Amino acid sequence: MNYRTGIVSSLAEIGESAWSALLAVQEDSNPFLSYAFLHALHESGSAAPDTGWQPQYLALWQGDTLAAAMPLYVKSHSYGEYVFDWAWAEAYERNGVGYYPKLLSAIPFTPVSGARLLARDEQARAALVELLCAQQGAAGMSSTHVLFPPQAQALQLQAAGFMLRSGVQFHWLNGGYRDFDAFLATLEHKKRKNIRAERRKVAEAGVTMRRVRGVDAGDADWRLFHRCYANTYAEHRSTPYLNLDFFQRIGRTMPENILLVIAERDGHAIAASLLIHTADTLYGRYWGALEHLPCLHFETAYYQPLEFCIEQNIATFEGGAQGEHKMARGFLPQKTWSAHWLAHSAFADAVERFLERESGGIDNYIDELNERNPFRPT
């Protein structure tokens, strides 16, 4: 099959209708792959060349139809990725070899698994992998990294010469609970008691919670959320990845996928969390506060979203990267994947040996976590 290939620096070159039509036939799609979300990252300047994220998307066309595509960036650093390769970069530097720029296929600042090899059929997907392999060699990059693909796509990349790496996230699964108390009843006594105590602390501090669906959120809500988000970064002496323009853009273009949880006391907002959702999955994403209160983060970013999942019959709540503390709140470990190709053969051999050892450690870690299952025996 002959395809017309392209490397595009803006999703506008592909177009929203073509991108959305391709997403519609993917098994492992989610709102973070949408034109609205990705285009907002780029156009707001949050993930753009000036911040070290240069879009270089791969595209395969069959006539006027987009047959395959891949979100791809030239990266000049490793921030905002959540699969950490800082040690690899340091090893390159110590040996006088450049690690940056590198190629990265991921959703910027978003550790959510989903399709990376977007294709209408397996023939187009295979052609996309061939294009990726050709591009990474021709571009003279140190390496290529595909983060959080589904396992099937990770294995397809492995067959093309990539090394696989695994990680762990924590997801909550809806057992068809009648309400939050019915969920609590399934947990061990100590965990159930601790959650009730945490929620009570927030209530006794005079805090009330308000959930705002994206379709009802106004500009004041977005400005408030951004203030909370930016303040929390500032308190950690860090710079936020995302700006107000990004949040306002997704508020306008994908409101049906958005939930804001706002904490208020004495008539003033003091904290907020932002979640993305579909009918099946809720994704915990961003949080921030204007003042510190014990357990406020748990209430705003976990317990209120869990109640929302139960009320809306949402099957899964993905709590984001890392965090064993999520297990005490009913989240269970799930394996994630990434795929890596390094041009330098000696470094590739060293990384491959490291990944073999790390993989066994990850499997043992997941087994240990499952032995500490927070739920009561049934």
N, C-alpha and C positions, 0 to 999 in steps of 0.2 A: 504494500500500500504506500503510495507517495503522499507525503504531507508537506505542506508549506510551513516552515519553522520560523519562529521569531523570538527575539529577546526584547522585552518591553520594560521601560522604566516607569510606566504609569499604568494603572488599571484602566484609565480612560482610553488607552490605545486598544484595549480589548473590548471595552464597553460593558455596561451593566447588564444588558439583556443577554449577551453571549456568555458572560461569566455566570449569571444566575441560571441559565439553561444548562450549563455544564454541571453546576452544583446540584441541580435537581435530580440528576441520575446517579449521584454518589451514595454509597451505603453509609459512609462514615463522615457525613457532613455535620456542621454545627454553625451557629450564628457567627462565630469568629472567622469563619471562612467566607462570610458574605461580602459582597461588594461594598455594602454600607460600612461595615466595621473596618475592613482593610483600607478602603479609600479614605475613611476618616483619619486613620493613623497616618497615612501619607500626606494628605492635604493639610492637616493641622500642624504638620512639622514634627509630630511626636516620633514617628519612625520615618526618617528622611535622611538624605545624604549628610545634612548638617549635624545630625545626631548619630552618625555612624551606621545608618541603615540605608543603603543604596538599593532600591528595588531593581531587580534584574530578572523579572518573571520569564519563565519559559512557556512558550505557546506552540501548539501544533494545530494547523488548520487543514480541514478537508473541504475544499471549495470555500464556501462562505461560513461553514460550520466550525466552531471551536471544538476540536476533537480531544484535546488534552491540554493541561496547563499545570504549572507548579509555582507556588509562591516561593520566591528565591531572592536572597539579599546578598550583596557584598558587604561584609562586616569589617570594621576597623577596630573592633573590641569584642568582648564577650559579655557585656552587660545585657540584662533583660532576657536571658535565655533559659535559665532554670535547669539546664544540664551543664554541669560545670566542667570547663576544660582549661581553667586558669593554670593548673599544674603543667598541662601540655605546653601551653604558651610560654611558661617560665623555662621549661626544659629547652625549647627551641632557642629562647633568648640566651640562655647560658652557653649554648653551643654555637652562637653566632649565626643562627638561621632565623629568617623571618617567619613568623606565624600569621601575621596579618598583612594584607587582607585575606579573608577566607570566605567561602560560600556557605550560606546558611538557609535552609528551608525550614521555616517555622512561622508561627503567628507571633509577631513582636510582643514581648512582655506578657505572654499568655501561655502558661503551662497546661494546655488542654489537648488531649489526644484527638486526632481527627485526620482525615485524608490529606496527604501531601501530594500524592501522584493522582491528580484529578484527570479522569479519562472516561470516555463514552463506552469503551470496551477494552478487553485485555490486549488486543493488538495495538491500540493507541497507547495504552499504558506502557507496554514494552518499548514502543518507539520513544516515549517520553524518557524512560530510563536511559536509553541509548543516547538521546540528546543531552541528558544531564552528564553522562560519562564523557561525552565528547567535549562539552562546554567546560567542565572542570579541568580537563587536560589543556585545552586551548587557551584558557584564561590565565594560566600560570599561577593559580591560587595554591596556597599551602595545603588546603584541605576543604572538604565538603562535609556538612553536618545536617542531617535531617532529623528534626526533633519531634517527638511525640506522634509518630505515625502509628496507625493500627498495626497489629502484629503481622498480618498478611503482607502489608506493604513493606514492613521492615525485612521480612524474609525475602521478598523480591529484590530488595536492594542488596541484601547479603549475597544473593546469587550473582549479582553484578559486581561483586568485589568489595562491598562495604563491610565494616565490622559492626557488630551489634552490641549495644549497651542497654542494660535494664535499670530501672529505678522503681520507686515506690511512691504512690499517692494514697490518699484516704478518701473513700467514697461512702456515703450513707445510702442504704437501700430501703425503700419504702415497703414495709410489710403489710400494706393495706390497713394501716392504723386508723381507728375511728377518730382519735384526737391525740394531742400531745401526751396526755396522761396514759393513754393506751400504749404509746411508744415507750414511755418511761417504765411501764410495768414489765417490759421485756428485758430491762437492764438489771445487772447485779444491784443488790441493795445499796452498797456504798456509792456506786456511780449515780444511782437514782437520787440518793440523798444529797450528794454534792451538787447535782444540777438544780435541784429545787432550792438549795441554799444560795447558789449563785443568782438565780432569777429573783429570789427574795431580796437579796442585797440591792439589786438595781431598783426594784419597786419601792423599797423602804427609803431609798435616796431621793424619792419623789420624781423618778424618771418615767415618762410615758413613751410608748412606741407608736409610730405612725408608718404604715406601709403605703407607698405611692407607686401605682403602676406607671409605666413609661408614658402611656397615652394621656395621663393626667398630670404629668410633671411639667411645671413651668420653668421659666428662666431663673426665677429666684431659687427653686429647688436645685438646679444645676450649679448655680453660683455657690450655694450653701455647701453642696457636696464637695465641690472643688476646694473650698476653703478648708474643710475638714481633712480632705485627702492631702493637700499641700502642707497643712500644719503638722500632720503626723510625720511626713517626710522631714520637715524642718526640725522637729524635735529629735529625730535620729541623725541630724546633721547630714542629711542627704538631699538630693535633688529629685523631685518627682519625674517619672518618665512621661506622664501624660499631662496635657495642658487643658485649660478650660474649653478651648475651641474643639478639641476632640470630644469631650463629653457633650457639648452642645450639639455637635454634628450627629452623634449616635442617638441623642435624644430626639432629633428631628427625623432621622432616616430609618431607625429600627425600634420605635417606641414599644411595639408589641412584644419585644423580647426583654424588656427592662423592668426591674423592680428596684426601687429605692426604699431602704429602711432608715427612718429618721428618728433619733432619740431626742426628746425634749424635756426640759425641766424649767419650771417657773415661766412657762411661755416662750422659752428660747431654745433653739436647737443647739445641741452640744456634741452630736456625733451622727455619722451616717455610714451606711454601707450600700454598695451598688452590686447587684447581681444580674446576670444574664440568664434567660431561660427559654426553653421550648416547652411543648406540651409534655415532654417526657423527662427532661433533665434540667436541673437548676445548677448554675455554675457560680460558686462564690468567687468574687473577683477583687473588689477594691473596698477599702475601709479607711476612715479617718475620724479624728475627734478634736474638739476645741478645748476640752478639759478632760482630765483623767478621773475616772471613777472605777472602783474595783468591779470586775466582771462585766463592765459595759460592752467590751468587745465581744464576749461570748454571747450576750443577749442580742446584740445588733447583727453580728455576722454569722451566728450559728442557730440560736434558738428561734428567733423570729423567722429566718428562712426555713427551718425545719417545719414550723407550724404552717408556713405557706405551702410547702410540699404536701403535707398531709391534707390540707384543705383543698388543694387543686389536684390531688391524686397524681402528683409528679413522682416518677419511679425512682429517680436517682438524684442525689445532691453531691456534686463534685466539689470538695472543699478547697481545692487549690494545691499548691506545692507543699511538700514536706509536712511535718507536724504530727508527731506521735500523740500529742495532747488531744487530737481529734478522736482518738479511739475511745477515750473516756466519755465521749459524747455520742457514741454509737456509730462512728465511722470505722470502716474496715479497710485493710491494706489491699491495694490493687497494683499489679505490675504495669509499668510503662516501658516504652521502647524508644531508642534513638539509633541512628545508623551513621557511621563515620568512615570517611575515606581520607587518607593522608598520602600526599604525593611522595614524601621522603621515605624511602623504603626502610631505612634503619629505624626511624621514629615509628613507622607503621608497625614494624615487628615488635618494638618495645611496648607500644600501646596495646597491641593485640594480646601480648602476655599479661599485661595489667588487666585488661577487660576480662580475660578468662578467670583470673583470681577474683576480680570484683563480682562477676556474675554469680559465682558460688556463694560469696558473702551475701549478696542480695537475696538469693533463694533461702539461705539459712535465716536471714533477718525476717523475711516474710513468714517463715515457719514459726519463729519465736513470737512474732506479733500475733499470729493466729492462736497460739497457745494462751495468749492473754485476752482472748475474746471478751468484750465487755458485757455480753448478753448472758442471761441466766440459762442454765441447761434446760433443754426441753425434752 
